[in-house]
Structures are given as C-alpha cells and as structure tokens.
Amino acid sequence: MNDKAICNTGPIIALSMIDSIDILRHLFEFVAVPEAVHKEILEGGTVNAGLANYRKAKWIKVMKLSNPLDPLLITSLDVGEAAVIGLARELSVNLILIDERKARKIARTVYGLHVIGSVRVLVEAKKRGIIDNVGASILAMRNSGYWISDSIVETALKHAGEKI
C-alpha cells in the first residue's frame, strides 16, 4: 500500500466514531484532507460523535488546493469528494480514501487513482497487525450509525480471514 493518502470525510468519521482514527497514522506516513473536507467534518458538530478524535489527530494535514477544481468534478460530486481528487492530483498522491460509490468510480476510471474505503482500511490494518478483528470494528461502525452494505461486510470478512 502507498505511504501517502488523501482522505475524504466518510472514512475520517467512520474511524473516529470507533476511536480508531490512529489506524491511518499506522498505515500511512502522510495523511491529508483538503480544506473542504476539514470544514465538512467540523460542521458535523455534535452529530459527528468522532469529532473530538479528529481534532486530536494533529498528524492529519489540512491542505489548501492551489488550482481550481476540474469542472467535471464540480458538477458530478460534492465539494469534499471533488477536493480530495483535486488534491491527490496536485500532490501526485495516487491513493485516496473515499466511501461513496460514485466518487470512487470517477476517481478510478477518469483520473486513474487507487481508491479504498473505510472497510478496506480495517482489512489492511488487520493484515499489518494493527487490529485483531475486522468484524468487531465493522459492527462498531454500524452500531455508531455508519452504513455499510452486507456485501461489503462479507467481502471484507473473507479478505480478513474471518467468519461471515
């Protein structure tokens, strides 16, 4: 896996809600969010149960885009997703963390980026010995209100070598 990642709101919130945002620090040497994502997270306020965990994660770099966003991104995605793809392109970072299906597809097919989501982060963390149980973490995310499809759960548990 790459040593640098640009992260969208979803994975930050999902991992923060289960007190596991530090997984990102163990998987990657460099983690950044664009200003638009930082703003989305902070505006989540008390609805975002993991806000305190995110605020403590000073190792996550908040970065400003240097160039205007591609018009395709602005018309197709929300501002956070568009900014993640834009920042990855500006910094020549090939890996982005996004959970939303449409944004993932555009990032892969149009921009050639490698995309993983919150659940894949958990699988990679288990493979590296950072966490012991993917299923328990997924259950905690779901219990915190984060939606994850059954098919994604099944695939993740299979890749993690856990029972479905």
Backbone torsions as a table, in degrees:
resi	resn	phi	psi	omega
1	MET	NA	154.2	-178.6
2	ASN	-66.4	160.6	178.4
3	ASP	-94.7	-4.2	179.0
4	LYS	-127.6	142.9	179.0
5	ALA	-146.0	142.5	172.0
6	ILE	-107.7	130.6	-169.4
7	CYS	-117.1	140.0	174.7
8	ASN	-90.3	174.5	-176.9
9	THR	-59.1	-47.4	-174.0
10	GLY	-53.0	-56.5	-179.9
11	PRO	-61.8	-35.6	177.2
12	ILE	-61.8	-48.0	-179.2
13	ILE	-65.4	-46.7	-177.9
14	ALA	-58.0	-46.2	-179.2
15	LEU	-72.7	-36.1	178.7
16	SER	-65.4	-38.5	-177.9
17	MET	-63.5	-24.3	179.8
18	ILE	-109.9	22.5	178.5
19	ASP	55.3	39.2	-176.4
20	SER	-127.6	21.0	-178.8
21	ILE	-63.1	-26.0	179.5
22	ASP	-64.7	-16.2	174.8
23	ILE	-53.8	-40.5	-178.6
24	LEU	-61.3	-38.7	179.9
25	ARG	-65.9	-32.2	179.8
26	HIS	-79.9	-27.2	-179.9
27	LEU	-85.7	-30.9	-172.9
28	PHE	-130.1	143.0	175.8
29	GLU	-75.3	-28.1	-175.8
30	PHE	-136.2	123.8	176.3
31	VAL	-128.5	128.1	179.9
32	ALA	-132.8	153.7	170.7
33	VAL	-127.5	143.0	173.6
34	PRO	-71.2	158.6	179.5
35	GLU	-52.5	-37.8	-178.6
36	ALA	-61.8	-38.5	178.1
37	VAL	-70.2	-43.5	177.5
38	HIS	-55.3	-44.8	179.6
39	LYS	-64.2	-43.7	178.2
40	GLU	-58.2	-43.7	-178.7
41	ILE	-64.5	-47.2	-178.8
42	LEU	-65.8	-35.9	179.9
43	GLU	-72.0	-15.2	175.6
44	GLY	-65.1	-23.7	175.7
45	GLY	49.5	-133.7	-175.8
46	THR	-70.4	-17.2	176.6
47	VAL	-65.8	-34.1	179.2
48	ASN	-86.2	98.3	-177.0
49	ALA	-61.3	-23.9	-177.7
50	GLY	-93.3	10.8	-176.1
51	LEU	-56.0	-42.4	-179.9
52	ALA	-62.3	-39.3	178.7
53	ASN	-64.9	-40.2	178.0
54	TYR	-64.2	-44.3	-178.9
55	ARG	-62.2	-30.7	179.0
56	LYS	-76.1	-18.9	-175.0
57	ALA	-82.5	69.6	-176.9
58	LYS	-65.6	-15.6	179.2
59	TRP	-74.4	-13.7	175.0
60	ILE	-80.9	120.4	-178.1
61	LYS	-83.3	129.9	173.8
62	VAL	-96.7	121.8	-172.3
63	MET	-125.6	145.4	178.4
64	LYS	-94.8	137.4	175.3
65	LEU	-70.2	139.9	178.7
66	SER	-88.8	-26.4	-174.9
67	ASN	-120.1	156.8	175.3
68	PRO	-64.2	151.6	179.2
69	LEU	-72.1	149.0	174.8
70	ASP	-58.1	130.9	179.8
71	PRO	-54.8	-32.9	177.4
72	LEU	-59.2	-42.3	-179.2
73	LEU	-66.8	-43.2	-177.2
74	ILE	-62.6	-38.5	-177.7
75	THR	-84.4	-19.0	-174.4
76	SER	-102.6	-27.0	-171.8
77	LEU	-129.1	167.7	173.8
78	ASP	-74.6	166.6	-171.6
79	VAL	-62.8	-36.1	179.6
80	GLY	-65.5	-48.2	179.1
81	GLU	-61.4	-44.7	178.9
82	ALA	-60.7	-41.8	-179.4
83	ALA	-67.8	-35.3	177.3
84	VAL	-61.4	-47.8	179.3
85	ILE	-64.2	-43.3	179.0
86	GLY	-61.5	-44.1	-179.9
87	LEU	-67.2	-39.8	178.0
88	ALA	-59.7	-41.7	179.0
89	ARG	-67.4	-41.7	179.7
90	GLU	-63.4	-39.8	-176.1
91	LEU	-91.7	0.6	-175.5
92	SER	55.2	41.9	175.3
93	VAL	-98.9	125.4	-174.3
94	ASN	-88.0	-14.0	-175.5
95	LEU	-110.5	127.7	174.3
96	ILE	-126.1	151.8	178.4
97	LEU	-111.7	110.3	-179.4
98	ILE	-144.0	137.7	178.0
99	ASP	-95.7	-27.8	-173.6
100	GLU	-71.0	128.2	-173.0
101	ARG	-58.4	-47.8	-176.7
102	LYS	-62.3	-44.0	179.9
103	ALA	-64.5	-39.3	178.9
104	ARG	-61.3	-44.7	-178.3
105	LYS	-63.3	-46.1	179.4
106	ILE	-63.3	-43.8	-179.7
107	ALA	-59.5	-42.0	-178.9
108	ARG	-73.1	-53.9	-169.6
109	THR	-79.1	-37.1	-177.0
110	VAL	-89.0	-39.4	-172.9
111	TYR	-109.8	-3.9	176.3
112	GLY	67.4	25.1	-179.3
113	LEU	-85.7	152.6	172.9
114	HIS	-87.9	128.3	-174.1
115	VAL	-125.6	132.1	170.6
116	ILE	-131.0	161.9	-179.9
117	GLY	-116.3	-174.2	-176.7
118	SER	-56.8	-43.4	-176.6
119	VAL	-68.7	-39.7	177.3
120	ARG	-64.1	-34.0	175.1
121	VAL	-58.5	-43.1	179.3
122	LEU	-63.8	-42.4	179.0
123	VAL	-61.8	-45.4	178.6
124	GLU	-63.4	-37.5	178.7
125	ALA	-63.7	-39.1	177.9
126	LYS	-67.2	-43.5	-180.0
127	LYS	-58.5	-30.9	-179.3
128	ARG	-95.1	4.0	177.1
129	GLY	78.4	17.6	-179.8
130	ILE	-80.5	-37.5	174.7
131	ILE	-126.8	160.7	-178.5
132	ASP	-96.8	-28.2	-169.0
133	ASN	-143.0	112.5	178.3
134	VAL	-69.5	-42.9	-177.5
135	GLY	-57.5	-42.6	179.7
136	ALA	-64.6	-39.1	179.1
137	SER	-68.1	-40.4	177.3
138	ILE	-63.8	-43.6	178.4
139	LEU	-60.1	-41.8	178.5
140	ALA	-63.1	-41.2	177.2
141	MET	-61.0	-47.3	179.8
142	ARG	-62.5	-42.4	179.5
143	ASN	-65.9	-23.1	176.9
144	SER	-84.5	-2.3	178.0
145	GLY	100.9	5.5	-179.8
146	TYR	-87.2	123.7	-175.9
147	TRP	-81.5	128.8	175.3
148	ILE	-137.7	127.1	-176.9
149	SER	-67.4	153.2	178.1
150	ASP	-60.5	-37.8	-178.8
151	SER	-66.0	-37.1	176.6
152	ILE	-66.6	-41.2	178.6
153	VAL	-61.1	-47.4	-179.4
154	GLU	-59.5	-45.7	179.6
155	THR	-62.9	-43.7	-179.2
156	ALA	-62.8	-45.3	-179.5
157	LEU	-63.6	-37.6	176.9
158	LYS	-61.9	-48.1	-179.8
159	HIS	-66.2	-27.7	179.8
160	ALA	-86.7	-5.1	-179.2
161	GLY	73.2	29.0	180.0
162	GLU	-110.8	158.6	-179.6
163	LYS	-73.6	144.0	179.5
164	ILE	-84.7	NA	NA
